[in-house]
Amino acid sequence: MKEAVIESREMLSIASSACAFHAPAPVAPRASVSMMAKSKALPWQECPAHLEGMVGNAGFDPMGLSSPSNIKWMREAELEHGRLCMLAWTGYVSVDLGLKFPGAKYAGLTSFTAHETTAKYELFLLLLFVGTFETIKFSQIYGENPSRKPGDFGFDPLKLLTPATEEKYKLAELTHGRLAMLAFSAVVTQSALGHPTFPYV
């Protein structure tokens, strides 16, 4: 009996020594977890990384039109068209509400008929002005100041833009600009369809 116990101990010792020379069993790697943020506008899609930190970012780019190389140009264009449409809508509606030059010549004038009359003449000066402005803007976007933010021409004579209000005002401008682009398109379309006076219905 004693010899059997000794023999069992020797066998366990040999087995333990043999196990010490075996490498540990490999551990199956964990599946990687995607940390990409989801789009607020389209929750089933991932938010493009290059939109991170941009004013008004809701991750809306279902067609994948934006990229890190063109996003500054696209935001610049969006702000420019938004600003123009805010002015255009205000001017268009103001004329149709009665804000016109005095005299019988302008009595029956509407914004739509004024546009049709103007479009018959040379627009060289307008094209020259726009071309000059676009050239300056291009040099601003792709110039020597890579830290310049889209739409920033340093124009703030009233000093309204402060660190506390910057995000709020920039988001308001972007939102109102988007709305103005839709609104101006709507009033011009309604005017062309036979409703040339306010409220264009």
C-alpha positions as CSV (number, residue, x, y, z in Angstrom):
1,M,0.0,0.0,0.0
2,K,2.8,2.4,1.0
3,E,4.6,1.6,-2.3
4,A,1.5,2.4,-4.3
5,V,1.1,5.8,-2.7
6,I,4.8,6.6,-3.4
7,E,4.4,5.5,-7.0
8,S,1.3,7.7,-7.4
9,R,3.1,10.7,-6.0
10,E,6.0,10.2,-8.4
11,M,3.6,9.9,-11.4
12,L,1.9,13.2,-10.4
13,S,5.3,14.9,-10.0
14,I,6.3,13.8,-13.5
15,A,3.0,14.9,-15.0
16,S,3.3,18.3,-13.4
17,S,6.8,18.8,-14.6
18,A,5.7,17.9,-18.2
19,C,2.9,20.4,-18.1
20,A,5.3,23.2,-17.1
21,F,7.0,22.9,-20.5
22,H,3.8,23.3,-22.5
23,A,2.8,26.8,-23.7
24,P,-0.5,28.1,-22.4
25,A,-3.6,27.5,-24.6
26,P,-4.2,30.4,-26.9
27,V,-7.0,32.7,-26.0
28,A,-9.5,33.6,-28.7
29,P,-9.3,37.3,-29.6
30,R,-12.3,39.4,-28.7
31,A,-14.3,40.8,-31.6
32,S,-13.4,44.4,-32.2
33,V,-16.1,46.9,-31.2
34,S,-16.7,49.7,-33.6
35,M,-16.6,53.1,-31.8
36,M,-17.8,55.1,-34.8
37,A,-20.6,57.6,-33.8
38,K,-23.9,57.2,-35.4
39,S,-25.5,59.9,-37.4
40,K,-28.1,62.0,-35.6
41,A,-30.1,62.6,-38.8
42,L,-29.8,59.0,-40.1
43,P,-29.3,56.7,-37.0
44,W,-28.8,53.6,-39.2
45,Q,-25.6,55.1,-40.7
46,E,-22.3,56.1,-39.2
47,C,-21.4,59.8,-39.0
48,P,-18.6,60.8,-41.4
49,A,-15.5,61.4,-39.3
50,H,-14.6,64.6,-41.2
51,L,-17.9,66.3,-40.1
52,E,-16.8,66.1,-36.5
53,G,-16.6,69.5,-34.9
54,M,-18.4,71.3,-37.7
55,V,-21.2,73.8,-36.8
56,G,-24.6,72.2,-37.3
57,N,-23.3,68.7,-37.8
58,A,-26.1,66.1,-37.7
59,G,-24.2,63.5,-39.7
60,F,-26.4,64.0,-42.8
61,D,-24.5,62.8,-45.9
62,P,-26.5,59.8,-47.2
63,M,-24.8,60.0,-50.7
64,G,-21.3,60.4,-49.3
65,L,-20.7,63.7,-51.3
66,S,-18.4,65.3,-48.7
67,S,-14.8,64.3,-48.1
68,P,-11.9,65.6,-46.0
69,S,-10.5,67.3,-49.1
70,N,-13.7,69.2,-50.2
71,I,-15.6,69.8,-46.9
72,K,-14.3,73.3,-46.4
73,W,-15.3,74.3,-50.0
74,M,-18.7,72.8,-49.6
75,R,-19.4,74.5,-46.3
76,E,-18.1,77.8,-47.8
77,A,-20.6,77.4,-50.7
78,E,-23.4,76.5,-48.3
79,L,-22.8,79.7,-46.2
80,E,-22.4,81.9,-49.3
81,H,-25.7,80.7,-50.9
82,G,-27.5,80.9,-47.6
83,R,-26.4,84.5,-47.1
84,L,-27.3,85.5,-50.6
85,C,-30.8,83.8,-50.3
86,M,-31.5,85.6,-47.0
87,L,-30.8,88.9,-48.8
88,A,-32.6,87.8,-52.0
89,W,-35.8,86.6,-50.1
90,T,-35.9,89.9,-48.2
91,G,-35.5,92.0,-51.3
92,Y,-37.9,89.9,-53.4
93,V,-40.7,90.1,-50.8
94,S,-40.1,93.7,-50.0
95,V,-40.7,94.8,-53.6
96,D,-44.0,92.8,-53.7
97,L,-45.1,94.4,-50.4
98,G,-44.8,97.9,-52.0
99,L,-41.2,98.9,-51.3
100,K,-40.5,100.5,-54.8
101,F,-39.1,103.6,-56.4
102,P,-41.7,106.3,-56.7
103,G,-43.5,107.0,-60.0
104,A,-46.0,105.4,-62.3
105,K,-43.2,103.6,-64.1
106,Y,-42.8,101.3,-61.1
107,A,-46.4,101.1,-59.9
108,G,-47.2,97.7,-61.5
109,L,-43.7,96.3,-61.0
110,T,-43.3,92.9,-59.3
111,S,-40.1,91.2,-58.4
112,F,-40.7,88.5,-61.0
113,T,-41.3,91.0,-63.8
114,A,-38.3,93.1,-62.7
115,H,-36.1,90.0,-62.9
116,E,-37.3,89.3,-66.4
117,T,-36.6,92.8,-67.5
118,T,-33.1,92.9,-66.0
119,A,-32.2,89.5,-67.5
120,K,-32.7,90.9,-71.0
121,Y,-29.7,93.3,-70.6
122,E,-26.0,92.7,-70.3
123,L,-25.0,91.3,-67.0
124,F,-21.2,91.9,-67.6
125,L,-20.8,94.1,-64.5
126,L,-22.5,91.6,-62.3
127,L,-20.4,88.7,-63.7
128,L,-17.3,90.8,-63.2
129,F,-18.1,91.5,-59.6
130,V,-19.0,87.9,-58.8
131,G,-15.9,86.6,-60.6
132,T,-13.7,89.0,-58.6
133,F,-15.3,88.0,-55.3
134,E,-15.0,84.3,-56.1
135,T,-11.3,84.7,-56.9
136,I,-10.7,86.4,-53.6
137,K,-12.7,83.7,-51.8
138,F,-10.7,80.9,-53.5
139,S,-7.5,82.4,-52.3
140,Q,-8.9,82.7,-48.8
141,I,-10.0,79.0,-48.7
142,Y,-6.8,77.5,-50.1
143,G,-4.4,80.3,-49.2
144,E,-1.7,80.6,-46.6
145,N,-4.0,80.4,-43.6
146,P,-5.1,76.7,-43.2
147,S,-6.8,77.5,-39.9
148,R,-9.3,79.9,-41.5
149,K,-12.9,78.7,-40.9
150,P,-15.3,78.5,-43.8
151,G,-17.2,81.7,-44.4
152,D,-15.0,83.8,-42.1
153,F,-14.0,87.0,-43.7
154,G,-13.3,88.8,-40.4
155,F,-16.3,91.0,-40.9
156,D,-17.7,91.8,-37.4
157,P,-17.9,95.6,-37.1
158,L,-20.2,95.5,-34.1
159,K,-18.1,92.9,-32.3
160,L,-21.1,90.6,-31.8
161,L,-19.1,87.4,-32.1
162,T,-17.6,86.4,-28.8
163,P,-16.4,83.1,-27.5
164,A,-19.7,82.8,-25.6
165,T,-21.9,83.5,-28.6
166,E,-19.9,82.2,-31.5
167,E,-21.4,78.7,-31.7
168,K,-24.9,80.1,-31.2
169,Y,-24.7,82.7,-33.9
170,K,-22.9,80.5,-36.4
171,L,-25.6,77.8,-36.0
172,A,-28.3,80.4,-36.4
173,E,-26.8,81.7,-39.6
174,L,-26.4,78.2,-41.0
175,T,-30.0,77.2,-40.1
176,H,-31.5,80.5,-41.4
177,G,-29.5,80.2,-44.6
178,R,-30.7,76.7,-45.3
179,L,-34.3,77.9,-44.7
180,A,-33.8,80.9,-47.0
181,M,-32.5,78.8,-49.8
182,L,-35.7,76.8,-49.7
183,A,-37.9,79.8,-49.2
184,F,-36.4,81.8,-52.1
185,S,-36.8,78.8,-54.4
186,A,-40.4,78.5,-53.4
187,V,-41.4,82.1,-54.0
188,V,-39.7,82.3,-57.4
189,T,-41.4,79.0,-58.4
190,Q,-44.8,80.3,-57.3
191,S,-44.2,83.5,-59.1
192,A,-43.4,81.7,-62.3
193,L,-46.5,79.5,-61.9
194,G,-48.8,82.5,-62.0
195,H,-48.8,83.9,-58.4
196,P,-46.4,86.9,-58.7
197,T,-47.7,88.8,-55.7
198,F,-47.3,88.2,-52.0
199,P,-48.1,85.7,-50.4
200,Y,-47.6,83.9,-53.8
201,V,-50.6,81.5,-53.5
